[in-house]
Amino acid sequence: MGLFGEKLLAYAYRLKERRGFFLSDVKRLAYFANNPRNQEVEVVKLKLSVLNHKQINDLACQQEMTNHIIAQNIDEDLNGNALTAVTKLANFQFKGNEYHLLAFASAYCNSHKPSVFPIYDVKHLGLMKQYMSHYALLESEESLEDYSVFKRGLDHLMNHYRLDELLNYYEVKKLSWLYLDKLLAEEACELNQ
């Protein structure tokens, strides 16, 4: 596993020990679990509100996204753990423009099933691409903007570093948010010594 993997795992254990730190996320996940269907306007509106996602807030499209979610009829996909739920939500038309809101769509689906749908984040895509290239997981015509490719790479990484034994995808996103930059800085410092 190497030093990087050992440090990554240590940060994962540190994350697991942080009880009560993510109280608003716990409440959000509870609301989604108690309201799994996506067909009622008020329920979907409240889900968007508690998710409070930057992509939706930046576009100021809460009502249009509510309608889009209902129209996509994703409940069966979510129940069947089908990645198509993310793809359906990600492809969004608003004010005559096409948007690919993969970060939002994956976060919305992850809020329903944190162990099934990874949260897409552009922040560390370069690192993911290097990792997948190193292990020959990325074909030349493939892109990490394809959610299934992103998930395949993340699954490999989680298995390789044994994170899948400890964390779900929601927790991996928090691990990345809290500790990955620090870990990468520590590694760079050690390489330069």
N, C-alpha and C positions, 0 to 999 in steps of 0.2 A: 504494500500500500504506500509506503514511503512517508517521509516527514510531512508532506503536504496533506496527505490523507489522514494521518494521525491528528494533525492540527484541526483539520476540517471536522473530524469526528468529535474532537474535544469541544469545538464551538457548538456542534449539534447537541451535545450533552448539556452544555451551558444554557442553550436555548430552552431545552426541556425543563430546566430548573426554574425558569422565569415564570412563576405562577402569578396570575393576576395582572401581568404587564399588558396583556392584550384583551382587556375586559370588553372593549367595544367590539372587537372581532368575535369574541365568544358570544356576545349578544346577537350579532349579525348571523353567525352560523346557526344559532338556536332559532332565530326567526325563519331562516330559510328551511331548516329541518321541520319546523312546525307548519310551514306553508309551502309544501313541495310543488304544488301545481302553479302553472304560469298562464292561466286563462282569465283571471279576474283583474280588471283594471286597477282597483285599489291595492290589491296584494302586490302586483308587479310594480306599481308606483312606489310603494313602501320599500320593496326590495331594492329598487334603484336608489332610493333615498339613503337607506342604511349602508348600501355598498359605496355610495358617494365616490364614484370613479372619475378620475381626472378627464378621461377621454369624453365622457358624457357631459361633464360640467363645462369643459372647454367649448363644446359645440352648443351647449344650452339646448339640448334636444330631449329632455326627459319625457315629454308627452309622446313625441315621435318614436322614441326608443321603446316606450311602454307598448305602443301599438305594434311596433315591429316584433317585439318579443312574443306578444300574443299571436300575431299572424304566423310566426314561424312554427308554432305548435311543437315545441321542443320537449314536452313532457315524456313522450315515448322514448325519444333519444336519450334523455337523462336517465330514465328508468332502466334502459338497456345498456347504459355506460358507453353510448356511441359518441365518438368524437365529432360526428356531424352536427351535434348540438352547438358546439363552439363555432364551427364553420358557418352554420345558418345565421347565428347571431352576429358574427363578425362582419358579414357582407351587408352593409347598411347604406341606403340612399337617403340623403337629406339635402333639401334645398337644391336639387338638381345635381348634386355631387355624389360620387361613389366613395365610400369609406370602407376600409378593412380594419375594423376595431378589434383586433385579435387580443390585445391586452384586456380590454373590457370584457369581451365575450368569454374568455377563459376564466377571468375572475368571477364572473356571474355564475358560470357552470361549476367552478370550484366551490363556490359558496353552497351549492346544493350537495356536492360530493367531493370533499377535500382529498379523498384517497384515490379518486379516479381521474380528475381533470387538473393537470398542472397549470400554473399561472404563467402565461407568456409575459416576458419582460425583455425589452430591448437593451437594458442596461449592461448585461453581461453576454450578449450574443456573440461578440468577438471571441470571448473565452470558450463558449460552447462550440463555436465553429472550429477553433483550434483543437479542442478535445475530440470532437467527432472526426476531424481529419486525421489526427494522431492514431485513432483506433479504426480507421478506414470505415467509418459509419456514415459518411456523407458522400453520396454519388455526385458526379460533376453537375448533373442537371437538377439536383435537389437544392432546396432553399430552406433555411430555418424559419422563413415566413409561412411555410407549410406546417400547420399545427401537428400533424402526425409525425413529421420529421423531427420537429422540436421535442415532442414527447418521447420519441425513440431515443434521442440523444440524452435527454434528462434521465430516462429510465436506466440507461446504461451507466451513466455517471453515478446515480444513486446506488445502483447495485455494486458497481466497482468499489465505491468508498463505503459500502455497507450503510448508507443513509436510509435505505428502504426498510431496514430493520428497526429504525428509530423514529423516522419522520414521515408524515404525509406530505402531499404537494403544497398545501397551504403553509406548513411549517418550513418546508424547503425555501419557499419564497421569503419567509421571515428571516431565515438563516442568511440568505443572500443579501437581504436588505440591511441586516444588522452587522454581519461579520465578514462577508466575502471581501469587501474592499480592504478591510484591516488585514485579513489573512494574505491577500495578494501583496500588500505593502510589506508585510513581514517577510514573505518569500523573496521579494525583490531585494530587500535589505540584506538578507542572508546570501543571496547570489552575488551581491556586489562586495561582499567582505573578502 
